Amino acid sequence: MSRIGKNPITIPEGVTVDVKDGIVKVKGKLGELTQEFSDIDIKIEDGIITFERFSEKKDQKAKHGLYRSLVNNMIEGVANGFTKQLELVGVGYRASNQGQRLEIAVGFSHNIVFELAPEVKVETISDKGKNPIVKLTSYDKQLVGQIAAKIRSFRAPEPYKGKGIKFVGEQLRRKAGKSA
């Protein structure tokens, strides 16, 4: 059996989980998420969710752990939410936001204006003497990760000086420069 798939999930207070016709609906204080599933049996008993597969086929083994992780992330998201922080490293790199509109200056001739989804809350932190930080918060883990990756792709960190947009706490592989 899948090590991840056989772990049960306990439903926290304030979260409701509904399973009908191959769709899981999770509702909590932060929002509502839905996920389709197939080839897996999802049972809810006494506030505990268990996942069982019908056979030992390779694709069903893979889906066993996958759907358990997806449902767990949905429950954690509507209960607590997810946060990603991006750091802009470089001279003159700036970030600002007005509502759902993020404006980034990362060394191009024009600023990059990025319109965010309404489910994602954005906050920019600019302290004197420190690199600007863009903080993304949402109840949908997949959406936050996708938007953070898109913002990082505007100016990925380069390996020589480390300039660019990186995740807070990310370790970069640095290279030595030219040797004379």
Secondary structure, DSSP 8 states (H G I E B T S, - for coil): --TTTTS-EE--TT-EEEEETTEEEEE-SS-EEEEE--SEEEEEETTEEEEEESS--HHHHHHHHHHHHHHHHHHHHHHT-EEEEEEEESTT-EEEEETTEEEEESSSSS-EEEE--TT-EEEEE--TTS--EEEEEES-HHHHHHHHHHHHHTS---TTT--EEEETT-----------
